[in-house]
Amino acid sequence: MEFIKRSITGILYVAAIVAGIVLGGNWMYWLFAVCAVLVTIEFVTLINKQKECNASWFWAATLSFFFYSGIATLLTEASSVSANPVRLFLPFIIYLVLTIIWELYKPNRNHILNLSIAIFPVIYIAMPFGLLNGLGHIIGTDQSIWLLPLAFFIFIWTNDVGAYCVGCTIGRHRLFERISPKKSWEGSIGGAVVTIAAAIVIWNFFPIFNMWIWIGMAITTVVFGTFGDLAESLIKRELGVKDSGKILPGHGGLLDRFDSTLLAAPMVYAYICYASSAIL
């Protein structure tokens, strides 16, 4: 029964991500906007519960949305943005000031911690989703607008599956035992090999880059996706919890599903910026 529940949830999760990306435009914008807001709420709620703080999930989610919106709009509509792109971030700036003022009226003593919890998701969560939304626009072709974000998630998923299968089969040497005792070097290498193979397959069907740039994108995703997974494991270990939430039956929380994405997305965006400049 648990396997069926996990399978159904996994299929629906993948289908939602793929559909939102392939439909593009406003669909992809709102897909990542909803993800940024929900992951932020989950993150703040989780820390509040374990650390007995009362950081406002509403203010945190609002900050994340406006910061995400500013980045996503700037990267996807660069040609139509006015000479003063700071205007895109004015809602975020206003709410940041209001968030600090709001903390003045709280009677508790954890003000610095509350503000840190509310503002941290802006960088940790909202920024990666904003960059993902703009990833395909680096090249500017209609094809790459959906292709690069979709390829990114394919790399994330193939790495997870490959690492799990190889790690369960022959994993012996721990990758980072202090934080994640189950991860192994064998699993990480296996995940990387499978992901590189996926990159070569994508290159054969979509040669908008040469093969080595696709492989570089795959390796960047694997390396920083693994660090993203470890970073979230560190957070959960410090908080003493197994899952970040329960919104996905059989899979835990959204943060559990997007942990690899949060560190990999900014590095993949930077990589594609530099790599594409060499071929354009």
Secondary structure in CASP SS format (residue, H / E / C, confidence):
PFRMAT SS
TARGET T0000
AUTHOR 0000-0000-0000
METHOD secondary structure of the structure
MODEL  1
M C 1.00
E H 1.00
F H 1.00
I H 1.00
K H 1.00
R H 1.00
S H 1.00
I H 1.00
T H 1.00
G H 1.00
I H 1.00
L H 1.00
Y H 1.00
V H 1.00
A H 1.00
A H 1.00
I H 1.00
V H 1.00
A H 1.00
G H 1.00
I H 1.00
V H 1.00
L H 1.00
G C 1.00
G H 1.00
N H 1.00
W H 1.00
M H 1.00
Y H 1.00
W H 1.00
L H 1.00
F H 1.00
A H 1.00
V H 1.00
C H 1.00
A H 1.00
V H 1.00
L H 1.00
V H 1.00
T H 1.00
I H 1.00
E H 1.00
F H 1.00
V H 1.00
T H 1.00
L H 1.00
I H 1.00
N H 1.00
K H 1.00
Q H 1.00
K H 1.00
E C 1.00
C C 1.00
N C 1.00
A C 1.00
S C 1.00
W H 1.00
F H 1.00
W H 1.00
A H 1.00
A H 1.00
T H 1.00
L H 1.00
S H 1.00
F H 1.00
F H 1.00
F H 1.00
Y H 1.00
S H 1.00
G H 1.00
I H 1.00
A H 1.00
T H 1.00
L H 1.00
L H 1.00
T H 1.00
E C 1.00
A C 1.00
S C 1.00
S C 1.00
V C 1.00
S C 1.00
A C 1.00
N C 1.00
P H 1.00
V H 1.00
R H 1.00
L H 1.00
F H 1.00
L H 1.00
P H 1.00
F H 1.00
I H 1.00
I H 1.00
Y H 1.00
L H 1.00
V H 1.00
L H 1.00
T H 1.00
I H 1.00
I H 1.00
W H 1.00
E H 1.00
L H 1.00
Y C 1.00
K C 1.00
P C 1.00
N C 1.00
R C 1.00
N C 1.00
H H 1.00
I H 1.00
L H 1.00
N H 1.00
L H 1.00
S H 1.00
I H 1.00
A H 1.00
I H 1.00
F H 1.00
P H 1.00
V H 1.00
I H 1.00
Y H 1.00
I H 1.00
A H 1.00
M H 1.00
P H 1.00
F H 1.00
G H 1.00
L H 1.00
L H 1.00
N H 1.00
G H 1.00
L H 1.00
G H 1.00
H H 1.00
I H 1.00
I C 1.00
G C 1.00
T C 1.00
D H 1.00
Q H 1.00
S H 1.00
I H 1.00
W H 1.00
L H 1.00
L H 1.00
P H 1.00
L H 1.00
A H 1.00
F H 1.00
F H 1.00
I H 1.00
F H 1.00
I H 1.00
W H 1.00
T H 1.00
N H 1.00
D H 1.00
V H 1.00
G H 1.00
A H 1.00
Y H 1.00
C H 1.00
V H 1.00
G H 1.00
C H 1.00
T H 1.00
I H 1.00
G C 1.00
R C 1.00
H C 1.00
R E 1.00
L E 1.00
F E 1.00
E C 1.00
R C 1.00
I C 1.00
S E 1.00
P E 1.00
K E 1.00
K E 1.00
S E 1.00
W H 1.00
E H 1.00
G H 1.00
S H 1.00
I H 1.00
G H 1.00
G H 1.00
A H 1.00
V H 1.00
V H 1.00
T H 1.00
I H 1.00
A H 1.00
A H 1.00
A H 1.00
I H 1.00
V H 1.00
I H 1.00
W H 1.00
N H 1.00
F H 1.00
F C 1.00
P C 1.00
I C 1.00
F C 1.00
N C 1.00
M H 1.00
W H 1.00
I H 1.00
W H 1.00
I H 1.00
G H 1.00
M H 1.00
A H 1.00
I H 1.00
T H 1.00
T H 1.00
V H 1.00
V H 1.00
F H 1.00
G H 1.00
T H 1.00
F H 1.00
G H 1.00
D H 1.00
L H 1.00
A H 1.00
E H 1.00
S H 1.00
L H 1.00
I H 1.00
K H 1.00
R H 1.00
E H 1.00
L H 1.00
G C 1.00
V C 1.00
K C 1.00
D C 1.00
S C 1.00
G C 1.00
K C 1.00
I C 1.00
L E 1.00
P C 1.00
G C 1.00
H C 1.00
G E 1.00
G C 1.00
L H 1.00
L H 1.00
D H 1.00
R H 1.00
F H 1.00
D H 1.00
S H 1.00
T H 1.00
L H 1.00
L H 1.00
A H 1.00
A H 1.00
P H 1.00
M H 1.00
V H 1.00
Y H 1.00
A H 1.00
Y H 1.00
I H 1.00
C H 1.00
Y H 1.00
A H 1.00
S H 1.00
S H 1.00
A C 1.00
I C 1.00
L C 1.00
END
